Amino acid sequence: MVLASLLGLLGCGDDPAARLPTPGTELADPPAAARAGIEQAVARWSKGRFTPGEPRWFRLADGAPPVAAMKSVDNALAGKATRITETGPDGTDATMQGWKLARESGGHNGIVVAVSKSDPTIGALIPVKLAQGWPD
Amino acid sequence: MGLVADIASRTSYQPAMFPGLPFGLTNLFGGAIGVAGATSASRALTDTPPRFDAGDLYYSTGPSSADIKQDSLGDCFFVATLGAIADQQPQTIRDAISYDADTGSFNVTLYDGGKPVTINVTQQELEYNLSRGGGSLVDNKTTDIGIWPAVMETAYAKMNDSNPADGLKQGFDVINGGGKARDAMEVVTGDRGTDITYDKGFFEDKNDAIDRLAKQAQAALGVGRPLTLSTDPESRSLLERIKGDDGTQDGLVDNHVYVVESVENVDGEWQVTLRNPWGTNNGVSEGYDAQPASITVPLERLVDTGGLEYFNAGAL
């Protein structure tokens, strides 16, 4: 871990998407309805924008709002990514925010966080491969 | 009038014939009078009162920071500033918003570059705010609530939208990107206020510098100036960074803005009580999580960790 941190400080071998702590508690088996809503929302937003990787699911702390998840990722990625201005599309069951990583690692160069609207305690942290030309 | 109808699918609002009358009575008259062809089936359908009107702006005693819950938008700088103004100068909020019964919309006065601008907020735009998880409690509960934070926030999003005619997604995305409390103070009041920062002189004792800082913040609250506190991430030593340690945490959300509720000296130690616009301090994950929206932190801890960016005190 110390070596990884040192390499990270030197800008080598850092993989923020893989090392990023999930906001709240990581879940192996999220509630089906929230999961389906998020997956549909991500599929819709991804068209022409990014290719989603394997999501890591989480449950937010009791009463914590969706913005707590975004803030957690914002702070964990400080200096390693820029927040994408555009948010996920209207009319879906998720609040979505993306980040563009400073350098590609493990086949992905972005991160998307989605929090269910119908069950705002459940969210997903998803490494993504951004499409050429998006979000510029 | 309250939460009586879901108008999310309605695209236009026709003014009620007797806007001062209760909801049911207004419709009854609208259907019964039938003046010279003015009343038809279609008129009766469209002549529905707006979901929100002047009576829905404030709950109980008026605007306060307790009406705010930042859900999904990253605009803590704006909603925390709104909360600070509501607590200290509620009339500023009341003066900023007016309801137009003829159009069923709200007019909001904000400041763009120090100059007042009036922004019209429609019912449809308010509904969009709620669908985005905006800064009011209206999307979290159905009673004892005021819509004013959503009205103000929607006006600010509209001010930041280059083409409101196509909806306010762009404007909400802009304010979702964050900002500074002093800028929000200027947008709402026309004055950027005064920044109060920790500034230890070279020969000054740390405790004296904290004492000076605390007294400035306390005095600002004492005379009725709205006060916010902006945070930075805690500073880390090189050793902590190499070891991957987070360093000493202050318990506050990093890069966030809080409403300052009080600054008090308790047994020789300055304590700051802050209200998190999230409406809770759960989910902060810095070792001090708790359900209440308010949290009390020693000012010295914020100074020592580097977590204090600045206080901003609005003008009188």
Interface residues (C-beta under 8 A of the other chain):
Chain A: M1 V2 A4 S5 L6 L9 P23 G24 L60 A61 D62 G63 A64 P65 P66 V67 A68 A69 M70 K71 S72 D74 N75 A78 R83 T85 E86 T87 D90 T95 Q97 V115 K117 P120
Chain B: K69 Q70 D71 S72 L73 G74 C76 Y128 S131 R132 G133 G167 K169 F172 D173 V174 N176 G177 P233 R241 I242 K243 G244 V253 D254 N255 H256 W278 G279 T280 N282 G283 V284 S285 D289 Q291
